[in-house]
Amino acid sequence: MPITREPDGRLALDGHGTPVEWAVEMRRFDESATLDQLAAGGPDRCGLADALGRAVAAAHATAP
């Protein structure tokens, strides 16, 4: 989203003036879906950990 300089000189987020900088608007995700919460679900979550480990290993294997 743009940070703009308004005609009166003040700065505004997503205003109508001239963009002077850009900001990333982020959204908070569901805290119950974080890895620590999923891991607390017990041994039935082992498949998730294995898949995540394999994905990270594959990314590292192809990284320069």
Wavefront OBJ file of the C-alpha trace (Angstrom):
o trace
v 0.000 0.000 0.000
v 1.303 3.480 -0.693
v 2.424 5.940 1.936
v 1.447 9.230 0.343
v 2.291 12.890 0.831
v -1.025 14.705 0.974
v -1.544 18.220 -0.452
v -1.360 19.682 3.086
v 2.074 18.056 3.607
v 1.071 15.281 5.982
v 1.752 11.573 5.331
v -1.086 9.107 4.936
v -1.436 5.360 4.499
v -3.208 4.566 1.229
v -4.038 8.248 0.761
v -4.723 10.179 -2.426
v -1.471 12.163 -2.609
v 1.837 11.318 -4.265
v 3.368 8.004 -3.128
v 6.665 8.622 -1.284
v 7.166 5.074 0.050
v 5.513 1.670 -0.015
v 4.451 -0.567 2.846
v 3.427 -4.216 2.955
v 0.034 -4.816 4.516
v 0.126 -8.079 6.423
v -2.635 -10.266 7.810
v -2.439 -12.270 11.007
v -3.056 -15.966 10.471
v -4.820 -18.393 12.769
v -2.584 -18.891 15.821
v -3.947 -22.420 16.260
v -2.293 -23.355 12.933
v 1.290 -22.533 13.981
v 3.804 -25.387 13.965
v 4.132 -25.454 17.745
v 0.370 -25.822 18.120
v 0.207 -28.516 15.448
v 3.098 -30.402 17.079
v 1.269 -30.293 20.407
v -1.433 -32.361 18.717
v 0.591 -35.503 19.379
v 2.185 -38.328 17.397
v -0.477 -38.323 14.690
v 1.157 -35.105 13.446
v 4.423 -36.912 12.566
v 3.463 -36.934 8.893
v 3.381 -33.134 8.902
v 6.854 -32.909 10.453
v 8.224 -35.425 7.953
v 6.718 -33.588 4.983
v 8.011 -30.255 6.243
v 11.500 -31.690 6.789
v 11.570 -33.156 3.297
v 10.425 -29.863 1.737
v 13.099 -27.888 3.587
v 15.785 -30.440 2.668
v 14.769 -30.311 -1.015
v 14.896 -26.501 -1.000
v 18.361 -26.544 0.544
v 19.557 -29.169 -1.911
v 18.719 -26.944 -4.891
v 19.847 -23.626 -3.356
v 23.007 -22.021 -4.777
l 1 2 3 4 5 6 7 8 9 10 11 12 13 14 15 16 17 18 19 20 21 22 23 24 25 26 27 28 29 30 31 32 33 34 35 36 37 38 39 40 41 42 43 44 45 46 47 48 49 50 51 52 53 54 55 56 57 58 59 60 61 62 63 64
